[in-house]
Amino acid sequence: MLAKATVTIDLAKVTENTRRVVDALGGRGVYGVTKVTCGAPAVARAMLAGGAAGIADSRLENVAGLREAGVNAEFWSLRAPSLARADEAVRLIDVSLESEIETVRALDVAARTLGKRHRIVAMVDLGDLREGMLPADLPAFLDAAEALANIEVYGIGASLTCYGAIVPDAENLGELVALTQTAEARLGRHLHVSGGMSSSLDALVDGILPERIDSLRIGESILLGVSTVTREPILGLHTDAITVSAPVIECMVKPSKPKGTSAQDAFGGRPTFEDRGDRRRAILAMGRQDVVPEGLAPVDPRIRVLGASSDHLVLDVHDLPEDLHLGDAIAFVPTYAATLAAFTSPYVEKRYVG
């Protein structure tokens, strides 16, 4: 009998998925991204056990928690710190992704105060329109950063697909490599090429990932086993390393269409309903404050998600051969959005197995 909504992480499958990604990349580095799990130390350790070269996260709070938990790794920051957190970033982070020279100057001051040298990857926007400077601005950025005594320009990088949904391809990845080669000639030394995130695995599968790319930052594909371009399984990875379950708190036969005058639901929407007659429906102790209902695929395909309010998930369970009982657990495979919500919600228990 399940007590409350629970997200279960199979650490053995996370480790195996990491190992398969590492092997597929054939010597390139894999930085395991833990941000969707809110920087769970167990997940970071599973990725490192699978061969990840380091751990990447977007939240300084998560990295602080990982360090406090004794996770020993090279840490990358996926989001540039605010100016007021430059000291904290230098204390916690080994490599940060940067695009604003003012931020880099603040990191330089912090590094001087702390007696450290901070490494940065200069981020270039190749069309996705999230973080990154335009390619034409890279030379001036490099010159300014190179002049800072406590900053090391470690590499050049790009982010694709997360915001603008732009797919890594031969053209934009080729541009990243060309920009790096030009930067190397300008600075007179080798630079690391950070070639994107999980979406770049599709370029690997298609045989167009340039050999010059040194590493990828991989989170979703390791944890959920899917391509972030197609959301289909990729590289033979486990797609059920993370599951979400919740207990049944009501199960009754009811009409499939509400009765009365229709207005807005709790979230301002105007739902529509198909009249399928009387159907057995189950309510689970989980709602939009815990997950994204549209991102839940029932493990049992005979179950259908009908919708949710803040705290209730409504299911059609009419096609199940046996009646459900109160407390029975219903399991789902979550999308990235549902996974993010489940880990962020304080009401969802986190359970680690394997």
C-alpha positions in Angstrom: 0.0 0.0 0.0 1.5 3.3 -1.1 1.2 6.3 1.3 1.8 9.2 -0.9 3.0 10.3 -4.3 6.5 8.9 -4.9 9.2 9.3 -7.6 11.4 6.3 -7.8 14.9 6.4 -9.3 16.6 3.1 -10.3 20.3 4.1 -9.7 21.6 0.9 -11.4 19.7 1.9 -14.6 21.1 5.5 -14.3 24.6 4.1 -14.1 24.0 1.7 -17.0 22.6 4.5 -19.2 25.6 6.7 -18.4 28.0 3.9 -19.3 26.2 3.4 -22.6 26.3 7.1 -23.5 30.0 7.3 -22.5 30.8 4.2 -24.6 28.8 5.5 -27.6 30.7 8.8 -27.5 34.0 6.9 -27.8 36.3 8.9 -25.5 34.6 12.2 -25.5 33.7 13.5 -22.0 30.2 13.2 -20.6 29.2 15.7 -17.9 26.1 14.3 -16.1 23.4 16.9 -15.6 21.6 16.6 -12.3 19.4 19.7 -12.4 16.1 17.9 -13.1 16.7 15.9 -9.9 17.4 19.0 -7.9 21.0 17.9 -7.6 20.4 14.6 -6.0 23.7 13.2 -4.6 22.6 9.6 -5.3 22.0 10.4 -9.0 25.3 12.2 -9.3 27.2 9.2 -7.8 25.3 6.9 -10.2 26.4 9.0 -13.2 30.0 9.1 -12.0 30.0 5.3 -11.5 28.9 5.1 -15.1 31.9 7.0 -16.3 30.8 10.6 -16.3 33.8 13.0 -16.3 32.0 15.4 -14.0 28.7 16.8 -12.9 26.9 19.8 -14.3 24.0 21.7 -12.7 22.4 25.1 -13.1 21.8 25.9 -9.5 24.5 26.8 -7.0 22.3 25.5 -4.2 22.4 22.0 -5.9 26.2 22.1 -6.2 26.5 23.2 -2.6 24.4 20.2 -1.6 26.4 17.8 -3.7 29.7 19.0 -2.2 28.3 18.8 1.4 27.2 15.3 0.6 30.7 14.4 -0.2 30.3 14.0 -4.0 33.9 14.3 -5.4 33.8 15.5 -9.0 34.6 18.3 -11.3 31.5 20.6 -11.2 30.3 22.7 -14.1 27.8 25.5 -13.8 25.2 25.5 -16.6 23.8 28.9 -15.8 25.9 32.1 -15.3 25.7 33.4 -11.8 24.2 36.7 -11.0 26.8 39.4 -10.2 26.0 39.2 -6.5 26.8 35.5 -6.4 30.2 35.6 -8.1 32.0 34.7 -4.8 29.8 31.7 -4.2 30.2 30.5 -7.8 34.0 30.6 -7.6 33.9 28.7 -4.3 31.6 26.0 -5.6 32.2 25.7 -9.4 35.2 24.5 -11.4 34.0 25.5 -14.8 31.2 27.9 -15.6 29.5 28.7 -18.9 29.7 32.5 -19.5 28.6 35.0 -22.2 28.7 38.4 -20.4 32.2 39.9 -19.8 30.9 41.9 -16.9 30.1 38.6 -15.1 33.5 37.2 -16.0 35.1 40.3 -14.5 33.1 39.8 -11.3 34.3 36.2 -11.2 37.9 37.4 -11.7 37.6 39.7 -8.6 36.1 36.9 -6.6 38.8 34.4 -7.7 41.5 36.9 -6.7 40.0 37.4 -3.3 39.7 33.6 -2.8 43.2 32.9 -4.2 41.8 30.8 -7.0 41.8 30.7 -10.8 38.4 30.2 -12.4 37.8 28.4 -15.7 35.1 29.5 -18.1 33.6 28.2 -21.3 32.6 31.1 -23.7 29.1 30.4 -24.8 28.1 31.3 -28.4 24.5 31.5 -29.6 24.2 29.4 -32.8 20.5 30.0 -33.3 18.6 28.6 -30.3 18.4 32.1 -28.7 19.0 31.0 -25.2 22.4 31.9 -23.6 25.4 32.8 -25.7 26.9 35.8 -27.5 26.6 36.2 -31.2 29.6 34.8 -33.1 30.8 38.2 -34.1 31.2 39.2 -30.5 33.4 36.3 -29.6 36.8 37.8 -30.4 36.3 40.9 -28.2 35.0 38.7 -25.4 38.1 36.4 -25.6 40.5 39.3 -25.6 38.8 40.9 -22.5 38.6 37.6 -20.6 42.2 36.6 -21.5 43.4 39.9 -19.9 42.0 38.9 -16.5 44.7 37.4 -14.2 42.4 35.0 -12.4 40.3 33.7 -15.3 41.2 30.9 -17.7 39.3 30.7 -21.0 39.0 26.9 -21.0 36.8 26.4 -24.0 34.0 27.4 -26.4 30.5 26.0 -26.1 26.9 26.2 -27.3 23.4 25.3 -26.2 20.8 24.0 -28.6 17.2 22.7 -28.5 16.3 23.6 -24.9 14.7 27.0 -25.7 14.4 27.5 -29.5 14.1 23.8 -30.3 16.9 24.1 -32.8 18.4 20.7 -33.6 22.2 20.3 -33.6 23.3 19.5 -37.2 26.3 19.5 -39.4 26.0 23.3 -40.0 25.7 24.7 -36.5 28.1 22.1 -34.9 30.5 22.8 -37.7 30.3 26.5 -37.0 31.1 25.7 -33.3 34.2 23.9 -34.3 35.3 26.6 -36.7 34.8 29.3 -34.1 36.9 27.3 -31.7 39.7 26.9 -34.2 39.7 30.6 -34.8 39.7 31.2 -31.1 42.6 28.8 -30.7 44.6 30.7 -33.3 43.8 34.0 -31.5 44.8 32.7 -28.0 47.6 30.5 -29.2 46.5 27.3 -27.3 44.1 24.4 -27.4 40.6 25.0 -26.3 37.9 22.5 -25.1 34.8 22.2 -27.3 31.6 21.7 -25.3 29.2 20.5 -28.0 25.8 20.9 -26.4 23.5 18.6 -24.4 21.4 15.5 -24.9 20.1 16.7 -28.3 23.6 16.3 -29.7 23.3 12.6 -29.2 21.1 12.5 -32.3 24.0 14.0 -34.3 26.1 11.2 -32.9 23.6 8.6 -34.1 23.3 10.3 -37.5 27.1 10.2 -37.8 27.5 14.0 -38.0 28.9 14.9 -34.6 32.3 16.4 -35.3 35.3 14.5 -34.0 36.6 17.8 -32.7 33.9 18.1 -30.0 35.4 17.1 -26.7 32.4 16.7 -24.4 28.6 16.9 -24.1 26.4 17.8 -21.1 23.9 15.0 -20.8 20.9 14.9 -18.4 17.6 13.9 -19.9 18.9 11.1 -22.2 20.7 9.5 -19.3 17.8 9.8 -16.8 14.8 9.1 -19.2 16.5 7.2 -22.0 15.1 9.3 -24.8 16.2 11.6 -27.5 15.4 15.2 -26.7 14.8 15.9 -30.4 12.2 13.1 -31.0 11.4 11.9 -27.4 11.9 8.4 -28.8 14.3 5.9 -27.1 17.9 6.3 -28.1 21.1 4.2 -27.9 19.2 1.4 -26.3 18.9 3.2 -23.0 16.5 2.3 -20.2 13.4 4.5 -20.5 12.1 3.6 -17.0 15.0 4.6 -14.8 12.6 7.1 -13.2 8.9 6.3 -12.5 6.2 8.2 -10.6 3.5 6.5 -8.5 0.6 7.7 -6.4 -2.0 5.9 -4.3 -5.7 5.5 -5.1 -7.9 7.6 -2.8 -11.2 7.1 -4.6 -12.5 4.6 -7.2 -16.1 4.7 -8.4 -18.2 4.4 -11.5 -19.3 7.8 -12.7 -20.6 9.5 -15.8 -17.8 10.4 -18.2 -19.2 13.9 -18.9 -19.8 16.5 -16.2 -23.4 17.7 -15.6 -24.4 21.3 -15.3 -23.3 24.7 -16.7 -19.7 24.7 -17.8 -17.3 27.6 -16.9 -13.5 27.7 -16.2 -11.6 25.1 -14.3 -9.2 25.9 -11.4 -6.5 27.0 -13.8 -8.6 29.2 -16.1 -9.0 26.6 -18.8 -12.3 25.4 -20.4 -12.1 21.6 -20.6 -14.0 19.5 -23.0 -15.2 16.0 -22.3 -16.1 13.0 -24.5 -19.3 11.3 -23.4 -18.4 7.6 -23.1 -21.2 6.7 -20.7 -20.6 5.5 -17.2 -17.0 4.5 -16.6 -14.9 3.4 -13.6 -12.7 6.3 -12.5 -9.9 6.5 -10.0 -8.6 9.5 -8.2 -4.9 9.6 -7.1 -3.3 11.6 -4.3 -1.3 13.7 -6.7 -2.0 16.8 -8.8 -0.6 19.7 -10.7 1.3 20.9 -7.6 3.3 17.7 -7.8 3.6 16.8 -11.5 2.6 17.8 -15.1 -0.3 15.5 -15.7 0.1 15.7 -19.5 3.6 14.3 -19.0 2.5 11.0 -17.4 2.3 7.8 -19.4 0.7 5.0 -17.3 2.8 1.9 -17.1 -0.4 -0.1 -17.7 -1.6 1.1 -21.1 -5.2 0.3 -20.2 -5.2 3.3 -17.9 -6.0 6.7 -19.3 -5.1 10.0 -17.7 -8.2 12.3 -17.9 -7.0 15.4 -16.1 -6.0 16.9 -12.8 -6.6 19.7 -10.3 -4.1 21.0 -7.9 -4.1 17.9 -5.7 -6.1 15.2 -7.6 -5.2 13.1 -10.6 -8.3 11.7 -12.4 -7.9 8.4 -14.3 -10.2 6.2 -16.4 -9.5 2.7 -15.1 -12.6 1.0 -16.6 -10.6 -1.3 -18.8 -8.7 -2.9 -16.0 -9.8 -6.5 -15.4 -9.9 -6.2 -11.6 -11.2 -3.5 -9.4 -8.7 -1.2 -7.7 -8.5 -0.8 -3.9 -7.8 2.3 -1.9 -4.1 2.6 -1.4 -3.2 0.7 -4.6 -0.2 2.3 -6.4 -0.6 3.4 -10.0 2.7 3.9 -11.8 3.7 6.2 -14.6 6.7 6.9 -16.8 7.2 10.7 -16.7 8.4 13.1 -19.4 11.1 15.7 -18.6 8.5 18.3 -17.5 6.8 15.8 -15.2 10.1 14.6 -13.8 11.2 18.2 -13.0 7.9 18.9 -11.2 8.0 15.7 -9.2 11.5 16.3 -7.9 10.8 20.0 -7.2 7.6 19.3 -5.3 8.2 18.9 -1.5 5.0 16.7 -1.4 6.5 13.9 -3.5 8.6 11.4 -1.8 12.0 10.6 -3.4 12.9 6.9 -3.4 16.2 5.5 -4.6 16.6 1.8 -5.5 19.2 -0.3 -7.3 
